Amino acid sequence: MKFKSGELVRIKSAFEDSLLCPPVAIVLKGYVDEPIVFKKDYIENKKWISQESIKSPYVYDIIVQGEIETCISEDWLVKYKP
């Protein structure tokens, strides 16, 4: 795993890897699972994931702007650098 609980991370842009989403997030935990993009649509999520080139088997639960986000792919996160 690339990140540990308590580490600060940023979410990469879906369109450009060099762009980062503004809010900083805190890693709650990491584990092996499939990333979730569409939380309420299992079939669409499977379709999307099958087309995505995901390299890491690890996902993370993070807290960002007071909200908990689950199953965020390690490939979508970068370490926060102030």
Secondary structure, DSSP 8 states (H G I E B T S, - for coil): ----TT-EEEEB-SS-TT-B-SS-EEEEEEEE----S-TT-HHHHHHHHHHS----SEEEEEEETTEEEEEEEGGGEEE---
